[in-house]
Amino acid sequence: MTLWIIGHLLAACIGLSLGLIGGGGSVLALPILVYVMGIAPKSAIAMTLVIVGTVSLLGVIPHWRAKNVMLKTAMIFGSATMLGAFIGAKIATLPIITESLQMTLFAIMMLLAAVFMIRRSSQPSNADPQLAFYPRPVCKYCWLWLMTEGLGVGVLTGLVGVGGGFAIVPALVLLGNVPMKKAIGTSLLIIAFNSVAGFLGYLGQVSLNWNLMLSFIVAASLGTIPGAYLAQFVPAQKLQKTFGYFLLAVAALVLVQNRHHPQSSAIPKHSPVKITQKNFRSYYSHRS
């Protein structure tokens, strides 16, 4: 019961982060599910996609009301990311993709997100932090670059369950010529699309705790309320830098934990093994 309470308080921090800095909190869902709630990594990634997708979709609502969501752009770019997410999820269910490998890739993605966040926070106030350190493309057909990046981001979403917002927003601005405010709102819709496609790739391949997913979604959604309120009083750059260092620490812990206690993809932690008379006899005949 204590771990359940701690896990849901941490889930509320996901929403708190989303409300404070408009992103980043989704990467906390997977380590909370794995290391606090004891869910097997492959199942946790599928559950993370549902949690991230739902919270992102809720985040679209105020942007939609402010007319900062470009539905056509979301459908075009989202078609590539959705395809990538579905492919990534199918790749993740292959026997050669171990849970240890997935957690390592996830930690690397956390490190990249943390570095981007810390470096953006050090930008001058007249610079746009969302575009800091993002390579500006020199291309004749930028829409092709946009679709290619969308496919890559989608594959990573399916493999490790992260939304990829730190790559989607600058891609929309620099490759799709989308204004920054509209890019932020549109990226949330794209992340929701990715999550649906990635989850469909996992559906039927892993065990899922639907009650836990629902309670995490509620906790994360409630966390966005105080987060949005506190964002009025705390400088955004300071928040990003602090959260970036926090992500570095969590990524390091995931790498250390994964190295000393590698996960096995053979049998998920919460997959019950049905013992029948037939496999009982088979086991002991093999032992003898």
One Martini backbone bead per residue (centre of mass of N, CA, C, O) as a GRO file, in nm:
protein
  288
    1MET     BB    1   0.057   0.063  -0.019
    2THR     BB    2   0.297   0.257  -0.003
    3LEU     BB    3   0.390   0.227  -0.300
    4TRP     BB    4   0.126   0.325  -0.421
    5ILE     BB    5   0.138   0.611  -0.307
    6ILE     BB    6   0.416   0.692  -0.416
    7GLY     BB    7   0.355   0.641  -0.717
    8HIS     BB    8   0.116   0.858  -0.729
    9LEU     BB    9   0.281   1.101  -0.643
   10LEU     BB   10   0.475   1.078  -0.886
   11ALA     BB   11   0.253   1.101  -1.101
   12ALA     BB   12   0.181   1.395  -1.023
   13CYS     BB   13   0.464   1.503  -1.117
   14ILE     BB   14   0.409   1.478  -1.413
   15GLY     BB   15   0.190   1.700  -1.421
   16LEU     BB   16   0.356   1.921  -1.286
   17SER     BB   17   0.564   1.943  -1.513
   18LEU     BB   18   0.367   2.006  -1.744
   19GLY     BB   19   0.260   2.270  -1.606
   20LEU     BB   20   0.539   2.421  -1.571
   21ILE     BB   21   0.704   2.333  -1.874
   22GLY     BB   22   0.532   2.154  -2.098
   23GLY     BB   23   0.721   1.900  -2.010
   24GLY     BB   24   0.905   1.582  -1.939
   25GLY     BB   25   0.720   1.402  -1.745
   26SER     BB   26   0.684   1.139  -1.920
   27VAL     BB   27   0.975   1.009  -1.849
   28LEU     BB   28   0.877   0.912  -1.552
   29ALA     BB   29   0.679   0.673  -1.588
   30LEU     BB   30   0.862   0.426  -1.633
   31PRO     BB   31   1.038   0.420  -1.367
   32ILE     BB   32   0.794   0.407  -1.179
   33LEU     BB   33   0.672   0.137  -1.280
   34VAL     BB   34   0.931  -0.037  -1.243
   35TYR     BB   35   1.071   0.066  -0.948
   36VAL     BB   36   0.791   0.097  -0.778
   37MET     BB   37   0.556  -0.105  -0.908
   38GLY     BB   38   0.687  -0.370  -1.060
   39ILE     BB   39   0.693  -0.353  -1.368
   40ALA     BB   40   0.747  -0.474  -1.656
   41PRO     BB   41   0.897  -0.310  -1.907
   42LYS     BB   42   0.713  -0.382  -2.150
   43SER     BB   43   0.451  -0.314  -2.002
   44ALA     BB   44   0.533  -0.023  -1.913
   45ILE     BB   45   0.556   0.098  -2.195
   46ALA     BB   46   0.263   0.056  -2.279
   47MET     BB   47   0.145   0.218  -2.037
   48THR     BB   48   0.292   0.485  -2.097
   49LEU     BB   49   0.149   0.546  -2.364
   50VAL     BB   50  -0.127   0.591  -2.236
   51ILE     BB   51  -0.053   0.813  -2.035
   52VAL     BB   52   0.080   1.014  -2.231
   53GLY     BB   53  -0.152   1.036  -2.436
   54THR     BB   54  -0.373   1.140  -2.242
   55VAL     BB   55  -0.227   1.390  -2.126
   56SER     BB   56  -0.177   1.521  -2.403
   57LEU     BB   57  -0.474   1.545  -2.485
   58LEU     BB   58  -0.548   1.733  -2.250
   59GLY     BB   59  -0.334   1.954  -2.339
   60VAL     BB   60  -0.482   2.038  -2.609
   61ILE     BB   61  -0.735   2.197  -2.526
   62PRO     BB   62  -0.620   2.491  -2.478
   63HIS     BB   63  -0.491   2.506  -2.765
   64TRP     BB   64  -0.753   2.473  -2.925
   65ARG     BB   65  -0.899   2.725  -2.810
   66ALA     BB   66  -0.642   2.909  -2.917
   67LYS     BB   67  -0.564   2.808  -3.208
   68ASN     BB   68  -0.276   2.601  -3.173
   69VAL     BB   69  -0.387   2.379  -3.388
   70MET     BB   70  -0.263   2.183  -3.664
   71LEU     BB   71  -0.428   1.935  -3.808
   72LYS     BB   72  -0.290   1.883  -4.083
   73THR     BB   73   0.000   1.863  -3.975
   74ALA     BB   74  -0.057   1.634  -3.774
   75MET     BB   75  -0.141   1.427  -3.992
   76ILE     BB   76   0.117   1.427  -4.162
   77PHE     BB   77   0.335   1.388  -3.940
   78GLY     BB   78   0.175   1.164  -3.780
   79SER     BB   79   0.189   0.937  -3.994
   80ALA     BB   80   0.493   0.885  -3.951
   81THR     BB   81   0.500   0.845  -3.640
   82MET     BB   82   0.293   0.614  -3.628
   83LEU     BB   83   0.446   0.416  -3.798
   84GLY     BB   84   0.699   0.415  -3.619
   85ALA     BB   85   0.559   0.324  -3.354
   86PHE     BB   86   0.454   0.052  -3.456
   87ILE     BB   87   0.727  -0.060  -3.541
   88GLY     BB   88   0.871  -0.027  -3.267
   89ALA     BB   89   0.678  -0.218  -3.112
   90LYS     BB   90   0.730  -0.471  -3.284
   91ILE     BB   91   1.032  -0.483  -3.230
   92ALA     BB   92   1.007  -0.503  -2.913
   93THR     BB   93   0.866  -0.805  -2.935
   94LEU     BB   94   1.119  -0.922  -2.997
   95PRO     BB   95   1.351  -1.141  -2.865
   96ILE     BB   96   1.614  -0.956  -2.921
   97ILE     BB   97   1.453  -0.749  -2.743
   98THR     BB   98   1.540  -0.650  -2.452
   99GLU     BB   99   1.477  -0.497  -2.155
  100SER     BB  100   1.762  -0.390  -2.112
  101LEU     BB  101   1.781  -0.237  -2.381
  102GLN     BB  102   1.538  -0.050  -2.340
  103MET     BB  103   1.643   0.089  -2.079
  104THR     BB  104   1.899   0.201  -2.208
  105LEU     BB  105   1.761   0.374  -2.426
  106PHE     BB  106   1.598   0.541  -2.228
  107ALA     BB  107   1.837   0.668  -2.076
  108ILE     BB  108   1.954   0.810  -2.326
  109MET     BB  109   1.703   0.987  -2.378
  110MET     BB  110   1.720   1.132  -2.107
  111LEU     BB  111   1.997   1.260  -2.150
  112LEU     BB  112   1.922   1.426  -2.399
  113ALA     BB  113   1.690   1.585  -2.271
  114ALA     BB  114   1.863   1.711  -2.044
  115VAL     BB  115   2.068   1.862  -2.220
  116PHE     BB  116   1.866   2.036  -2.372
  117MET     BB  117   1.742   2.172  -2.119
  118ILE     BB  118   2.002   2.300  -2.001
  119ARG     BB  119   2.096   2.459  -2.259
  120ARG     BB  120   1.838   2.626  -2.295
  121SER     BB  121   1.852   2.775  -2.012
  122SER     BB  122   2.130   2.938  -2.117
  123GLN     BB  123   1.984   3.121  -2.288
  124PRO     BB  124   1.900   3.398  -2.402
  125SER     BB  125   1.610   3.582  -2.385
  126ASN     BB  126   1.611   3.639  -2.713
  127ALA     BB  127   1.603   3.342  -2.738
  128ASP     BB  128   1.493   3.029  -2.856
  129PRO     BB  129   1.489   2.744  -2.668
  130GLN     BB  130   1.351   2.535  -2.867
  131LEU     BB  131   1.604   2.587  -3.095
  132ALA     BB  132   1.836   2.501  -2.942
  133PHE     BB  133   2.076   2.302  -3.101
  134TYR     BB  134   1.924   2.283  -3.366
  135PRO     BB  135   1.958   2.177  -3.674
  136ARG     BB  136   1.974   2.358  -3.963
  137PRO     BB  137   1.834   2.306  -4.254
  138VAL     BB  138   1.954   2.229  -4.598
  139CYS     BB  139   1.678   2.228  -4.814
  140LYS     BB  140   1.442   2.177  -5.069
  141TYR     BB  141   1.278   1.926  -4.912
  142CYS     BB  142   1.155   1.951  -4.600
  143TRP     BB  143   0.924   1.741  -4.588
  144LEU     BB  144   1.115   1.496  -4.598
  145TRP     BB  145   1.257   1.551  -4.331
  146LEU     BB  146   1.003   1.547  -4.159
  147MET     BB  147   0.919   1.249  -4.216
  148THR     BB  148   1.185   1.116  -4.130
  149GLU     BB  149   1.181   1.215  -3.837
  150GLY     BB  150   0.907   1.101  -3.764
  151LEU     BB  151   0.987   0.806  -3.793
  152GLY     BB  152   1.215   0.806  -3.580
  153VAL     BB  153   1.048   0.904  -3.337
  154GLY     BB  154   0.841   0.674  -3.349
  155VAL     BB  155   1.030   0.436  -3.295
  156LEU     BB  156   1.117   0.535  -3.012
  157THR     BB  157   0.837   0.532  -2.891
  158GLY     BB  158   0.787   0.223  -2.926
  159LEU     BB  159   1.046   0.123  -2.771
  160VAL     BB  160   1.039   0.344  -2.491
  161GLY     BB  161   0.778   0.561  -2.452
  162VAL     BB  162   0.849   0.832  -2.572
  163GLY     BB  163   0.737   1.129  -2.720
  164GLY     BB  164   0.946   1.360  -2.850
  165GLY     BB  165   0.903   1.679  -2.812
  166PHE     BB  166   1.206   1.790  -2.836
  167ALA     BB  167   1.184   1.720  -3.163
  168ILE     BB  168   0.906   1.813  -3.279
  169VAL     BB  169   0.899   2.121  -3.246
  170PRO     BB  170   1.151   2.204  -3.422
  171ALA     BB  171   1.055   2.054  -3.675
  172LEU     BB  172   0.801   2.227  -3.727
  173VAL     BB  173   0.947   2.501  -3.747
  174LEU     BB  174   1.194   2.432  -3.956
  175LEU     BB  175   1.030   2.229  -4.163
  176GLY     BB  176   0.707   2.344  -4.139
  177ASN     BB  177   0.658   2.650  -4.070
  178VAL     BB  178   0.575   2.670  -3.763
  179PRO     BB  179   0.464   2.829  -3.518
  180MET     BB  180   0.544   2.795  -3.198
  181LYS     BB  181   0.263   2.779  -3.059
  182LYS     BB  182   0.154   2.568  -3.267
  183ALA     BB  183   0.375   2.351  -3.222
  184ILE     BB  184   0.307   2.279  -2.931
  185GLY     BB  185   0.010   2.194  -2.973
  186THR     BB  186   0.065   1.989  -3.208
  187SER     BB  187   0.262   1.797  -3.054
  188LEU     BB  188   0.054   1.680  -2.857
  189LEU     BB  189  -0.116   1.538  -3.075
  190ILE     BB  190   0.115   1.363  -3.190
  191ILE     BB  191   0.175   1.210  -2.927
  192ALA     BB  192  -0.103   1.080  -2.912
  193PHE     BB  193  -0.078   0.925  -3.177
  194ASN     BB  194   0.174   0.763  -3.107
  195SER     BB  195   0.059   0.614  -2.860
  196VAL     BB  196  -0.158   0.456  -3.007
  197ALA     BB  197   0.024   0.306  -3.210
  198GLY     BB  198   0.216   0.176  -3.003
  199PHE     BB  199   0.000   0.024  -2.840
  200LEU     BB  200  -0.102  -0.154  -3.075
  201GLY     BB  201   0.176  -0.306  -3.099
  202TYR     BB  202   0.141  -0.435  -2.795
  203LEU     BB  203  -0.121  -0.555  -2.826
  204GLY     BB  204  -0.121  -0.892  -2.704
  205GLN     BB  205   0.203  -0.908  -2.598
  206VAL     BB  206   0.119  -0.787  -2.316
  207SER     BB  207   0.073  -0.714  -1.995
  208LEU     BB  208  -0.206  -0.537  -1.824
  209ASN     BB  209  -0.279  -0.259  -1.595
  210TRP     BB  210  -0.563  -0.082  -1.601
  211ASN     BB  211  -0.598   0.040  -1.318
  212LEU     BB  212  -0.318   0.176  -1.304
  213MET     BB  213  -0.347   0.354  -1.550
  214LEU     BB  214  -0.590   0.517  -1.454
  215SER     BB  215  -0.465   0.627  -1.185
  216PHE     BB  216  -0.226   0.772  -1.325
  217ILE     BB  217  -0.390   0.964  -1.499
  218VAL     BB  218  -0.531   1.109  -1.268
  219ALA     BB  219  -0.276   1.205  -1.116
  220ALA     BB  220  -0.146   1.362  -1.354
  221SER     BB  221  -0.386   1.553  -1.409
  222LEU     BB  222  -0.389   1.684  -1.124
  223GLY     BB  223  -0.090   1.797  -1.143
  224THR     BB  224  -0.144   2.029  -1.359
  225ILE     BB  225  -0.282   2.243  -1.182
  226PRO     BB  226  -0.047   2.342  -0.993
  227GLY     BB  227   0.156   2.378  -1.222
  228ALA     BB  228   0.009   2.613  -1.373
  229TYR     BB  229   0.011   2.804  -1.127
  230LEU     BB  230   0.326   2.809  -1.058
  231ALA     BB  231   0.427   2.919  -1.341
  232GLN     BB  232   0.372   3.229  -1.266
  233PHE     BB  233   0.630   3.239  -1.035
  234VAL     BB  234   0.834   3.067  -1.209
  235PRO     BB  235   1.100   3.047  -1.391
  236ALA     BB  236   1.143   2.860  -1.672
  237GLN     BB  237   1.456   2.831  -1.689
  238LYS     BB  238   1.499   2.724  -1.401
  239LEU     BB  239   1.321   2.475  -1.429
  240GLN     BB  240   1.468   2.336  -1.663
  241LYS     BB  241   1.740   2.302  -1.522
  242THR     BB  242   1.647   2.137  -1.279
  243PHE     BB  243   1.509   1.909  -1.442
  244GLY     BB  244   1.759   1.824  -1.602
  245TYR     BB  245   1.924   1.724  -1.354
  246PHE     BB  246   1.715   1.519  -1.266
  247LEU     BB  247   1.730   1.345  -1.524
  248LEU     BB  248   2.026   1.267  -1.493
  249ALA     BB  249   1.987   1.108  -1.231
  250VAL     BB  250   1.777   0.903  -1.335
  251ALA     BB  251   1.945   0.789  -1.569
  252ALA     BB  252   2.176   0.683  -1.390
  253LEU     BB  253   2.000   0.489  -1.223
  254VAL     BB  254   1.904   0.315  -1.460
  255LEU     BB  255   2.185   0.220  -1.553
  256VAL     BB  256   2.273   0.089  -1.286
  257GLN     BB  257   2.029  -0.100  -1.244
  258ASN     BB  258   2.060  -0.244  -1.525
  259ARG     BB  259   2.348  -0.358  -1.475
  260HIS     BB  260   2.289  -0.520  -1.194
  261HIS     BB  261   1.962  -0.572  -1.300
  262PRO     BB  262   1.881  -0.738  -1.547
  263GLN     BB  263   1.636  -0.784  -1.765
  264SER     BB  264   1.397  -1.023  -1.854
  265SER     BB  265   1.208  -1.129  -2.152
  266ALA     BB  266   1.081  -1.407  -2.099
  267ILE     BB  267   0.931  -1.323  -1.811
  268PRO     BB  268   0.710  -1.145  -1.681
  269LYS     BB  269   0.650  -1.045  -1.365
  270HIS     BB  270   0.307  -1.035  -1.415
  271SER     BB  271   0.305  -1.328  -1.541
  272PRO     BB  272   0.116  -1.585  -1.513
  273VAL     BB  273   0.180  -1.929  -1.439
  274LYS     BB  274   0.030  -2.208  -1.552
  275ILE     BB  275  -0.028  -2.499  -1.361
  276THR     BB  276  -0.017  -2.816  -1.486
  277GLN     BB  277  -0.006  -3.152  -1.511
  278LYS     BB  278   0.156  -3.156  -1.773
  279ASN     BB  279   0.394  -2.948  -1.703
  280PHE     BB  280   0.474  -3.091  -1.442
  281ARG     BB  281   0.567  -3.359  -1.570
  282SER     BB  282   0.760  -3.235  -1.778
  283TYR     BB  283   0.957  -3.115  -1.577
  284TYR     BB  284   1.034  -3.385  -1.419
  285SER     BB  285   1.123  -3.550  -1.667
  286HIS     BB  286   1.355  -3.351  -1.742
  287ARG     BB  287   1.510  -3.372  -1.465
  288SER     BB  288   1.547  -3.696  -1.490
   0.00000   0.00000   0.00000
